[in-house]
Structures are given as structure tokens and as C-alpha cells.
Amino acid sequence: MSFFAVLFALILEQARPLARSNWVHAGFLGWARWAHRSLDAGKLHHGWITWLFAVMVPTLATMGVHWLLWQVNVLLAFVWSVAVLYVTLGFRQFSHYFTDIRDALDDGDEETARALLAEWRQVDATELPRSEIVRHVIEYSVLAAHRHVFGVLAWFSVLAALGLGPAGAVLYRMSEFVARYWAYKSRSPGEGASPALQQTANTAWGLIDFVPSRITSLGFAVVGSFEDAIDAWRSYGQRFPPDAALATASRNDGLILAATSGAVNVRLGGEALKAVLATYVSPEFEAGGLNAQEDAATTEATPGREPEVAHLRSVVGLVWRSVVLWMVLLALLTLARLLG
């Protein structure tokens, strides 16, 4: 059933994507804000209590609804899984900026591409050369694809196999969501999340993303240039973490970027963009990707060709081939369960 739930959710998300400002996002936003304001007292144990409440309550609620619907009718449980995946899984939650920037670069309109990148990431891109625009778009898009698609698939598949329904998808997305939101709030005017809460959220997110990030990296290697991807993974995966407070999460991201670099033979890493502080919930927060703490750092560049617009198409192919690989694996697992 997992295969069909993912398939229907992806088809539905492609046919009718959620609007960027939707009631689900607003609900999660309000929930994370309420948990922080109500439970964050500045101590480390308060941080863990806040994180558990903000992440595990929606996860357990999702699991409870699944079990209840399963007792009533299996079809209702299936529809519930599709609905949860629809709001947690999918490319269309971030791909519009990627497509618009690629089209602008194809037309030779670098000013529009810079403006779109600045709007997407809330960064200063005014003096960015063409190759660096492409590089940053690749990095942000690959990480967004991991966090919106492959990481969700990994946790959903594992917990669904254990009979917990779509709870894994909620666990993964809420863990990433609260870590990013609380970090964002700490940089905005007004009362932000305490350092203890940010540390807790980043630690939990790094642990939860530990295995999915490696699965994504391995998937990119399998569907790309395997030897080069594995070599880049081993040689450069640990050279991306720029901030000690986010070392675990950044290391996970670094593995994905290094594997991507080798898989499509493109240079990634180097001087990062400087974040522009905003007083509103920016597209940077909504789209996911690199944290702003990471945006202020410099990492060692990987070997490979200078980023070109053609690499954007290569990355699209890499991501979609990885999706096909995931779907084949899910189909085989589903078939094995049916025959068993």
C-alpha cells in the first residue's frame, strides 16, 4: 500500500500543488510558535520538552488517526496516507523558483535570475556571476528535493512498514520545520527561540536526517556517476559543515552536496551568500534548503566542471531518476509483502 500511497500523492501534487501559503503550513507555523512561546524556558531540558511536544504530538496524532481509520476501513486509512503525503511530500513546494531561474538563464536574463535567487533565499545576489547563480541554485534545489521528497520517503517507508501509517512523513517534516523556523525566529526582530531550544532542534534534526541523507547520497550515486559520486562523498562530504552549532545537520547536507557534485561532475561549495534579515516569514523559510547560519560561511569547493545552465537539467534528471529508483524499490517491497 505504501507504493500506491506515494504514487497517488505525487500525481496529485503534480496535478494540483498546494499554494505556497496554505492552511496546513499556517497551522504548523502556529503550532511551532505556540509551543515555543508556551514551553521554551531557556534550559536544555525545556528545549527537549518543547521539541517533543511540537514534533511528537502531530506525529502521534497522525498515527492515531491511521489506526482508527484502519479499524473502520482499509480504504479510509489509504486515503489518509495519501492526504498526509500530499501535504508533506512533493517537488512543487519549491520547484517554481528553480524553474523560473533556469528559464531566465536560458533567456540570458541574468538580472532576473539574480532577483529571483535573492527573493527565494533572502540573500544578496546583486554581484553574483552566472556560474555562481547556477551553483547556488543547484545546492539549494538538491537539498530542498532531499527534504521535501527523499527524506520524507525514507521515514514514511520505514514507519509504514511497521504499521504506523504516514507518521514517518510527519515526523521528518516537522523535525525539519521546527529546526528551520526556530532558527529563523532567532534572527528576526522580537523574541526568538532560546539557544537551548535551537540546539535541541538542530541536534534532533541532525539525528533524524542522518540515515535519509546517506540514502539520498547513495541514490544519487547509483543513478549518476557512481565512482565519482562515492569519491566526492568520501573526500568532500565532511568539508561542508561551516558552523559548530549546526555541525550534524550541515554534515548531512554536505554528504548530499558532495555526492551530487560527483554524480553530475559539477563544482559545488565555496563562498556562500550573505543572508538578508527579514521581518516576515520569507520564501527562504518556506522553501527550505541551507540554513542562514550556513549562508555566512565558506566551504571547500569540490572538483568538477564550472557550473553551467546545462547542469540544471542534469540535476533535474538526477533527481527524477532517483524518484524512479525509490518507486521501483517501494513497488518491490509492496509486491513482496503481498506475496508473503
Helices and strands as residue ranges (DSSP letters): H 2-15, H 23-39, H 44-72, H 74-88, H 95-106, H 110-121, H 130-145, I 146-150, H 151-161, H 167-186, H 195-208, H 210-223, H 226-236, G 237-239, G 244-246, H 247-264, H 283-287, H 292-295, H 309-339
